[in-house]
C-alpha cells in the first residue's frame, strides 16, 4: 500500500473506517457478536453504558509492527519512543476518501471508572493519508465521555 501509485490503495482500510464512523454516529449498544472491526453494530460489555466508540490502533508501513502514536495534548511531543503524554489509541472522527481525521484517546487514570471506561477523550486530533496505513486493530467497543 505504501508508495503505491494505485489511487485505490487505501480502499480496504477506508471501507472499515467508514463502517466504524457510521456506527459511532448512530451508536446503539447490542450484545453478542464476532469481535471484528467491521461488525455491523457497537456492542458493550457493560450493560449500564451505551457504546459510542470503537477504539482503534493504526500501523504504518514504516512502523515495523509498532502502533502509530500521537500526543494526547496539542503540544509538540516526540512520541516515537513511547513518550509520556502519547497514545496509540484513536477514534475515527471524519473520513473523506483516503483522508481520515482521528481523535487521540488517552488512558483513563481514574481508578473508580477505569474498568468500565478505559479511555477518555482528548482535544488532540490528526489527519492521516490512509495510503500510509497498512493495518488497523480494533479494540473492544466502549463509551468515551464528551464525544
C-alpha positions as CSV (number, residue, x, y, z in Angstrom):
1,X,0.0,0.0,0.0
2,X,2.7,2.5,0.8
3,X,4.3,4.2,-2.1
4,X,1.8,2.5,-4.4
5,X,0.7,4.6,-7.3
6,X,-2.7,2.9,-7.4
7,X,-5.3,5.6,-6.4
8,X,-7.5,2.9,-4.8
9,X,-4.8,1.6,-2.5
10,X,-6.5,2.7,0.7
11,X,-9.9,1.2,-0.1
12,X,-9.9,-1.7,2.4
13,X,-9.0,0.3,5.4
14,X,-11.1,3.3,4.3
15,X,-14.2,0.9,4.0
16,X,-13.7,-0.4,7.5
17,X,-13.2,3.1,8.9
18,X,-16.4,4.2,7.1
19,X,-18.4,1.4,8.8
20,X,-16.9,2.4,12.2
21,X,-17.6,6.1,11.7
22,X,-21.3,5.4,10.8
23,X,-21.7,3.1,13.8
24,X,-20.2,5.7,16.1
25,X,-22.5,8.3,14.7
26,X,-25.6,6.0,15.2
27,X,-24.2,4.4,18.4
28,X,-26.6,1.7,19.7
29,X,-25.5,-0.9,22.2
30,X,-26.1,-4.6,21.3
31,X,-24.9,-7.8,22.8
32,X,-23.3,-10.9,21.3
33,X,-21.1,-10.7,18.2
34,X,-18.0,-11.6,16.4
35,X,-15.2,-9.3,17.5
36,X,-14.3,-7.9,14.1
37,X,-13.6,-4.4,13.1
38,X,-16.4,-4.2,10.6
39,X,-19.2,-5.9,12.6
40,X,-22.5,-4.1,12.0
41,X,-23.1,-2.7,15.4
42,X,-21.4,-1.3,18.5
43,X,-21.5,-3.7,21.4
44,X,-20.8,-3.2,25.1
45,X,-19.6,-5.5,27.9
46,X,-21.1,-3.1,30.4
47,X,-24.9,-3.0,30.1
48,X,-25.3,0.2,32.0
49,X,-23.4,2.3,29.4
50,X,-24.1,2.9,25.8
51,X,-21.2,2.3,23.5
52,X,-20.2,5.3,21.3
53,X,-16.7,4.4,20.2
54,X,-14.8,1.6,18.6
55,X,-11.2,2.4,19.6
56,X,-8.6,1.6,17.0
57,X,-4.8,1.3,16.7
58,X,-3.1,2.2,13.4
59,X,0.0,0.7,11.9
60,X,2.0,2.4,9.2
61,X,4.1,0.8,6.6
62,X,7.3,2.1,8.1
63,X,6.4,1.3,11.7
64,X,7.9,-2.2,11.8
65,X,4.9,-3.5,13.7
66,X,4.8,-0.7,16.3
67,X,1.5,1.1,16.6
68,X,1.3,4.7,15.4
69,X,1.4,7.1,18.3
70,X,0.3,10.7,18.7
71,X,0.4,13.3,21.6
72,X,-2.7,13.5,23.9
73,X,-2.2,17.3,24.1
74,X,-1.7,19.9,21.4
75,X,1.9,20.4,22.5
76,X,4.7,19.2,20.2
77,X,5.8,16.0,21.7
78,X,8.0,13.2,20.2
79,X,6.0,10.0,20.5
80,X,8.5,7.9,18.6
81,X,9.9,6.2,21.7
82,X,6.7,5.8,23.7
83,X,7.0,9.2,25.3
84,X,4.8,10.5,28.1
85,X,1.5,12.1,27.1
86,X,1.3,9.9,24.0
87,X,-1.3,7.4,22.9
88,X,-1.7,4.8,20.1
89,X,-5.5,4.6,20.6
90,X,-7.7,6.6,18.4
91,X,-11.3,7.3,17.4
92,X,-12.3,8.0,13.8
93,X,-14.0,11.3,13.5
94,X,-14.1,12.0,9.8
95,X,-13.4,10.2,6.6
96,X,-13.1,11.8,3.1
97,X,-11.8,9.3,0.6
98,X,-8.3,8.3,1.7
99,X,-8.0,11.1,4.2
100,X,-9.1,10.3,7.7
101,X,-9.3,12.6,10.8
102,X,-8.8,10.9,14.2
103,X,-9.2,11.9,17.8
104,X,-6.5,10.8,20.2
105,X,-7.9,8.8,23.2
106,X,-6.0,8.8,26.4
107,X,-5.9,6.1,29.0
108,X,-8.4,6.7,31.8
109,X,-6.4,7.1,35.0
110,X,-9.4,7.3,37.4
111,X,-9.4,4.0,39.4
112,X,-13.2,4.4,40.1
113,X,-14.2,4.3,36.4
114,X,-11.2,2.7,34.7
115,X,-12.6,-0.8,34.4
116,X,-15.8,0.3,32.6
117,X,-14.4,3.4,30.8
118,X,-10.9,2.6,29.7
119,X,-10.3,5.7,27.6
120,X,-11.0,9.4,27.8
121,X,-11.5,11.9,25.1
122,X,-8.8,14.5,24.3
123,X,-8.7,17.6,22.2
124,X,-5.8,16.3,20.1
125,X,-6.7,15.4,16.5
126,X,-4.6,14.5,13.5
127,X,-5.3,13.7,9.8
128,X,-3.7,10.8,8.1
129,X,-3.5,9.8,4.4
130,X,-4.6,6.2,4.6
131,X,-2.1,5.3,1.8
132,X,0.4,5.4,4.7
133,X,-1.6,3.0,6.9
134,X,-1.1,-0.7,6.3
135,X,-3.1,-2.2,9.2
136,X,-5.6,-1.3,11.9
137,X,-6.5,-3.1,15.1
138,X,-9.9,-2.7,16.7
139,X,-10.2,-2.7,20.5
140,X,-13.4,-3.6,22.4
141,X,-16.3,-1.1,21.9
142,X,-16.6,1.3,24.8
143,X,-18.2,4.5,26.0
144,X,-16.0,7.7,25.8
145,X,-17.3,10.7,27.6
146,X,-17.5,14.2,25.9
147,X,-17.7,12.8,22.4
